Amino acid sequence: MLSNNQKYWKENIKYLTILLIAWAIVSFVIPVFFVESLNTIKIKGFKLGFWFAQQGSIISFLLIIIIYIYLINKLDKKYDVND
């Protein structure tokens, strides 16, 4: 049986893995493989493919950080982890 500390880190690693995969998809997969279809849409004069490659990956990374903070705070409370 796993201790609370091991359960905590197992769940933490699961969150990290999922969020890093999401970041990789937004940063690498969408801009590279879907650039032609994204470029048919424009936002403020810029093609959406350019926007995803430049701004979208940065904004999504910031959102992923915010989501990670929320999840870890919730996880800390669940396992009564104090800083």
Backbone hydrogen bonds in HBPLUS format (Angstrom, degrees):
<---DONOR---> <-ACCEPTOR-->    atom                        ^
c    i                          cat <-CA-CA->   ^        H-A-AA   ^      H-
h    n   atom  resd res      DA  || num        DHA   H-A  angle D-A-AA Bond
n    s   type  num  typ     dist DA aas  dist angle  dist       angle   num
A0007-LYS N   A0003-SER O   2.95 MM   4  6.25 157.8  2.00 152.9 159.5     1
A0008-TYR N   A0004-ASN O   2.85 MM   4  5.99 157.2  1.90 147.1 153.6     2
A0009-TRP N   A0005-ASN O   3.08 MM   4  6.35 165.5  2.10 149.1 151.6     3
A0010-LYS N   A0006-GLN O   2.92 MM   4  6.02 149.9  2.01 143.7 152.6     4
A0011-GLU N   A0007-LYS O   2.98 MM   4  6.15 161.5  2.02 150.3 154.5     5
A0012-ASN N   A0008-TYR O   2.90 MM   4  6.10 152.6  1.98 146.1 154.9     6
A0013-ILE N   A0009-TRP O   2.92 MM   4  6.00 161.8  1.96 145.3 149.1     7
A0014-LYS N   A0010-LYS O   3.07 MM   4  6.27 147.1  2.18 138.4 147.6     8
A0015-TYR N   A0011-GLU O   3.02 MM   4  6.34 156.9  2.08 148.6 153.5     9
A0016-LEU N   A0012-ASN O   2.97 MM   4  6.28 163.6  2.00 151.4 156.1    10
A0017-THR N   A0013-ILE O   2.90 MM   4  6.03 161.2  1.93 147.9 152.8    11
A0018-ILE N   A0014-LYS O   3.09 MM   4  6.28 168.6  2.10 152.1 154.6    12
A0019-LEU N   A0015-TYR O   2.96 MM   4  6.12 168.6  1.98 155.9 159.4    13
A0020-LEU N   A0016-LEU O   2.87 MM   4  5.96 155.5  1.93 149.5 156.4    14
A0021-ILE N   A0017-THR O   3.00 MM   4  6.14 151.8  2.09 146.3 153.8    15
A0022-ALA N   A0018-ILE O   3.02 MM   4  6.28 157.1  2.08 146.1 152.5    16
A0023-TRP N   A0019-LEU O   2.94 MM   4  6.18 155.5  2.00 143.5 150.2    17
A0024-ALA N   A0020-LEU O   2.91 MM   4  6.10 157.0  1.97 144.3 150.4    18
A0025-ILE N   A0021-ILE O   2.97 MM   4  6.21 156.8  2.03 150.6 156.4    19
A0026-VAL N   A0022-ALA O   3.05 MM   4  6.30 166.3  2.07 152.0 155.2    20
A0027-SER N   A0023-TRP O   2.83 MM   4  5.89 157.0  1.88 150.6 157.8    21
A0028-PHE N   A0024-ALA O   2.81 MM   4  5.50 158.5  1.86 142.9 148.8    22
A0029-VAL N   A0024-ALA O   3.40 MM   5  6.84 155.6  2.47 141.6 148.5    23
A0030-ILE N   A0025-ILE O   2.95 MM   5  6.11 170.8  1.96 172.9 170.2    24
A0032-VAL N   A0028-PHE O   3.25 MM   4  5.98 150.8  2.34 136.6 144.6    25
A0033-PHE N   A0029-VAL O   2.92 MM   4  5.73 162.1  1.96 153.8 159.1    26
A0034-PHE N   A0030-ILE O   3.09 MM   4  5.31 148.5  2.19 135.2 142.6    27
A0038-LEU N   A0034-PHE O   2.92 MM   4  6.02 154.3  1.99 153.2 161.7    28
A0039-ASN N   A0035-VAL O   2.89 MM   4  5.91 144.0  2.02 144.0 152.6    29
A0040-THR N   A0037-SER O   3.42 MM   3  5.64 159.2  2.47 101.5 107.4    30
A0041-ILE N   A0038-LEU O   3.13 MM   3  5.77 164.8  2.15 118.0 122.7    31
A0048-LEU N   A0041-ILE O   2.78 MM   7  5.51 154.7  1.84 167.0 160.7    32
A0043-ILE N   A0046-PHE O   2.78 MM   3  5.28 159.3  1.82 157.0 158.9    33
A0046-PHE N   A0043-ILE O   3.00 MM   3  5.28 165.0  2.02 119.1 120.6    34
A0050-PHE N   A0047-LYS O   3.07 MM   3  5.46 121.7  2.42 107.7 120.6    35
A0051-TRP N   A0047-LYS O   3.05 MM   4  6.40 159.2  2.10 149.3 155.9    36
A0052-PHE N   A0048-LEU O   2.86 MM   4  6.07 161.7  1.90 152.3 155.6    37
A0053-ALA N   A0049-GLY O   3.12 MM   4  6.28 159.2  2.16 142.3 148.2    38
A0054-GLN N   A0050-PHE O   2.88 MM   4  6.05 151.8  1.96 153.2 160.9    39
A0055-GLN N   A0051-TRP O   2.76 MM   4  5.29 131.6  1.99 137.0 151.6    40
A0056-GLY N   A0051-TRP O   2.79 MM   5  5.94 169.7  1.80 145.2 147.7    41
A0057-SER N   A0052-PHE O   3.18 MM   5  6.04 133.4  2.41 146.9 149.5    42
A0059-ILE N   A0055-GLN O   2.93 MM   4  6.16 172.3  1.93 164.5 166.3    43
A0060-SER N   A0056-GLY O   2.86 MM   4  5.90 160.6  1.90 145.0 151.3    44
A0061-PHE N   A0057-SER O   2.99 MM   4  6.00 148.1  2.10 134.2 142.7    45
A0062-LEU N   A0058-ILE O   3.04 MM   4  6.36 155.1  2.10 148.9 155.1    46
A0063-LEU N   A0059-ILE O   2.96 MM   4  6.27 156.8  2.02 149.9 156.5    47
A0064-ILE N   A0060-SER O   2.86 MM   4  6.07 150.7  1.94 145.5 153.7    48
A0065-ILE N   A0061-PHE O   3.01 MM   4  6.29 149.0  2.11 144.1 152.0    49
A0066-ILE N   A0062-LEU O   3.05 MM   4  6.37 157.8  2.10 147.9 153.4    50
A0067-ILE N   A0063-LEU O   2.90 MM   4  6.16 159.3  1.94 150.2 155.9    51
A0068-TYR N   A0064-ILE O   2.85 MM   4  6.02 156.2  1.90 145.6 152.5    52
A0069-ILE N   A0065-ILE O   2.93 MM   4  6.20 158.1  1.98 151.0 156.3    53
A0070-TYR N   A0066-ILE O   3.06 MM   4  6.33 161.4  2.10 148.3 152.9    54
A0071-LEU N   A0067-ILE O   2.90 MM   4  6.16 166.6  1.92 154.8 158.3    55
A0072-ILE N   A0068-TYR O   2.86 MM   4  6.01 163.1  1.89 154.4 158.9    56
A0073-ASN N   A0069-ILE O   2.96 MM   4  6.07 158.3  2.01 148.3 154.3    57
A0074-LYS N   A0070-TYR O   3.06 MM   4  6.27 157.8  2.11 147.9 154.0    58
A0075-LEU N   A0071-LEU O   2.84 MM   4  6.07 151.4  1.92 143.3 152.2    59
A0076-ASP N   A0072-ILE O   2.74 MM   4  5.92 156.6  1.79 150.4 156.3    60
A0077-LYS N   A0073-ASN O   3.13 MM   4  6.38 155.4  2.19 143.0 148.6    61
A0078-LYS N   A0074-LYS O   2.99 MM   4  6.24 152.2  2.06 143.0 151.3    62
A0079-TYR N   A0075-LEU O   3.02 MM   4  6.26 156.1  2.08 153.9 158.2    63
A0080-ASP N   A0076-ASP O   2.80 MM   4  5.55 102.9  2.40 134.8 152.1    64
A0081-VAL N   A0076-ASP O   2.83 MM   5  4.79 160.8  1.87 136.9 143.1    65
A0080-ASP N   A0077-LYS O   3.36 MM   3  4.85 156.6  2.42  91.8  98.4    66
